[in-house]
Each structure stands twice: as C-alpha cells, then as structure tokens.
Amino acid sequence: MNIKKTLTIIALLLFPLIFSTITSADISVQPLEISINMDNDFINGNTSKKITITNNNDYNFNVTWYKEHPNPISYIRPNRTNISDLSWIDVEPKWIIIPPKEKGEFYIYLNIPNVDENLGQHWETWVTFKKGERTGSFIDKEYAIRVYIDTPEKTTNNGISSITVEDQIKIPLQDVAIALIAIALITTLTAFFLKKKKTKI
C-alpha cells in the first residue's frame, strides 16, 4: 500500500470526527416548538412566549432571526396552514450579543387583524435563528422554531361579549339587555294605564 492511498484512508476515517467537531452546537435553542392559543380574543402585542438561546462558546455570539413559511411546505404539521401574512408575527429584540456561557431571550409578538376570515385558524410559521455575523466557524447553522398559532373560534366586540343565534348573526349582549329593559318598561306602563283605566270605570 503506497503512502498516498494510506493518507486517503486515514483522511476518510478521520473525516466524521473532524466534521462532528466543526458542527458541534455553538448555541442551544429552547423550546423547539411554541403553541399560542387564543380562546376569546386576538392577541395584540407581547404573547409572553419566549425563546431562549444559550451561547455554548467561549466568545460572544451575535444571534439574529428571520421569519418564514415552513420550507419545504411538506414539512408543515398535519392540519396546519401558513399564516396569511408574516407581518402579523414579530420577534423582539431583532438581535442579541450573548456573552460566553450566557443566555439571551426573544419574545414573540402578534398583531393579527380581528376579522372573520382569521377566526378558527390553525397556522404554523417558523422563526429561524442564525448568526448575526461570522465568528470564524466553518459552517453557519440555522435553528428553525415551529410556532403554532390557533385563533379564536369567536371573539368579543369591543369588549362586549356576544351570543350567536341559529342564523349565525352575532348580537351584542348590551343590545339584548337594552331590548329586555325596553320590553319590561313597556309592559309595566301598559299594565299601569290599564289598571288606571279600570279604576276610573
């Protein structure tokens, strides 16, 4: 066996070890999936859902992110669809420089329009974290976090609860209360005048 062949075999044997060292986790990301469930109203602003990034390096690590639809689309979870507009989801801050062995936190914000088309939706979007700048490593990894957003089946109108009748027309409870008071008032006045009339007779 000549020297060239020997070096080739040694290189092939060492390659997996070298590769695994290069691609060792620079950062740890938790959680890998986030569920945001809205029962009665759309969330506007901070959802209080956070993503924690841990810097496993011995140097500062600059982390940023971008939003995307599941890519490829076949990776989307069953019974999920793409969010209609990626601008409805945001993450703060835009980037963080994390010191060695320290953690950084990112919070998810929503601004979904309160319209009928957005009721009862089950969306999935990805927030993908990456290095904000090159740090000298051979391979730049990206970490996609699945964000599941379940919108309300029904909502309140300007803070006034609503009920749904058989024809699916929503009637504000305030209007119902006013109507009941009006009916009670008319009934009372009618009974009063009838009694007064009978007294005169």
Secondary structure, 3 states (H helix, E strand, C coil): CCHHHHHHHHHHHHHHHHHHHHCCCCEEEECCEEEEECCCCCCEEEEEEEEEEEECCCCCEEEEEEEECCCCHHHCCCCCEECCCHHHEEEECCEEEECCCCEEEEEEEEECCCCHHHCCCEEEEEEEEEECCCCCCCCCCCEEEEEEEECCCCCCECCECEEECCCCCEEEHHHHHHHHHHHHHHHHHHHHHHHHHHHHC
